[in-house]
Amino acid sequence: MLSRDKARREESWTRLEEKFNAKEQVEGVIFNKVKGGFTVDLDGAVAFLPGSQVDVRPVRDIGPLMHSAQPFKILKMDRRRGNIVVSRREVLEATRAEQRSEIVAKLAEGQVIDGVVKNITDYGAFIDLGGIDGLLHVTDMAWRRVNHPSEIVNVGDTVKVQIVRINPETQRISLGMKQLQADPWSGIEAKYPVGARFKGTVTNIADYGAFVELEPGVEGLIHVSEMSWTKKNIHPGKIVSTSQQVDVQILEVDAQKRRISLGLKQTQDNPWEVFLAAHPKGSQVEGPIRNITEFGLFVGLDGGVDGMVHLSDLDWNRSGDEAIKDYKKGDTVKAVVLDVDATKERISLGIKQVSGDPLDTIGKMRKGSQVTCEVLAVQENGIEVKLAETDITTFIKRSDLSRDRSEQRPERFNVGDKVDAAVISLDKHSRRITVSIKALEIAEEKQAVAQYGSSDSGASLGDIFKAAIKKKEGADEKKEDGEDSDS
């Protein structure tokens, strides 16, 4: 019994194994469709062709490939099981790689070539250069900002591109269109000098600022800190909008990094300078309390600016921590402009200065001057008093209540009593005045001794005081008689 069919298969297997080991291509015919792929006749031996290995791209209709000789590459052989797996795709890819290498060898960086737009993605477009594809990235389509490649090209368009870069290892080609146009950044520093003002269009808004197109291909950034004098910590989208025309000032130009820093607020008047012109130092202003902090009050002023009243400028006599308790957010207060620093955007105000410095009311008061005081409080170690016709308060210690030790008793005074005393110290810098009843009594005694007697006249101290009192009463009587005669 003989079998020609088995002999052909044995002969084919032997020949195919030699081809497989040598990694050579084989020829076969696709003759049937099976689950997951197709069967291929390799001159007597039947092989399996997976559906994914038919072509480099999915094939919807395999009819034209059926029953015609095709080149294949053997992927796997198992003679014991009689299994052979082949691939048509690898043959095509190898052929394309050879063609690609030939095409790439003819291309050079900087070369200008025509191509057809084959596919568009979010990041660019693939251009068919005649058997090989190159990527035209969205950033290389135009010097201006391009949001999507479809703004510049469409599938099927024939475009002129420049070869920007060729990777010899991966054979990837990067293309550019903007390189065929003049670079708008050339001589940018001369076109846009620092300090100059231009009109531009807002093209994009981010959390950190807004991009403004000054001309096609030239954009600058307005950082959020340069958008408004008074609106801080606000999103740029609440100040400007896309496509809006705005006036900007050039703050900085970096030609190498292709960056321009712009300012929006610089095209407007500095509100601190405007405020100073309208409210010079020493003038009085009025506004609501916007915020209360541990170091003072912030008061809202004209032009959207705030002024700060430091704790030390709230009250002449009380501490700032105590005085600040009298205020609450929203209260309208009057204050005096103490200082304006437009560069640091600061305005210093004073509330206590509105009523004037109480020490200014003391006039020509000097050490030794006699003052009349009103008792405000009686304490164990002395009395608290207020100088008449002023808002100045001070404290008279127990030891200064009288020359006579037995009279140095605070309890002999009542709130509201009027007492005379002498100024024993006056320090305007530290804002302290010290008065003493005892010092006044000693001064009056010295004056009486100088006028009515001396220590060697033989007159007693009582006689001297009696004479002084009698003289004062006589002077008062003459004054009254003179007033009666005038009437």
Secondary structure, DSSP 8 states (H G I E B T S, - for coil): ---HHHHHHHHHHHHHHHHHHTT-EEEEEEEEEETTEEEEEETTEEEEEEGGGS-SS--S--GGGBTSEEEEEEEEEETTTTEEEEESHHHHHHHHHHHHHHHHHH--TT-EEEEEEEEEETTEEEEE-SSSEEEEEGGGT-SS--S-GGGT--TT-EEEEEEEEE-TTT--EEEESGGGS--TTTTHHHHS-TT-EEEEEEEEEETTEEEEEEETTEEEEEEGGGS-SS--S--GGGT--TT-EEEEEEEEEETTTTEEEEESGGGS--HHHHHHHHS-TT-EEEEEEEEEETTEEEEE-GGG-EEEEEGGGS-SSS-HHHHGGG--TT-EEEEEEEEEETTTTEEEEESGGGG--GGGGGTT--TT-EEEEEEEEEETTEEEEEETTS--EEEEEGGGS-SSGGG--GGG--TT-EEEEEEEEEETTTTEEEEEHHHHHHHHHHHHHHHH--TTSS--HHHHHHHHHHHHHHHHHHHHHHHHHH-
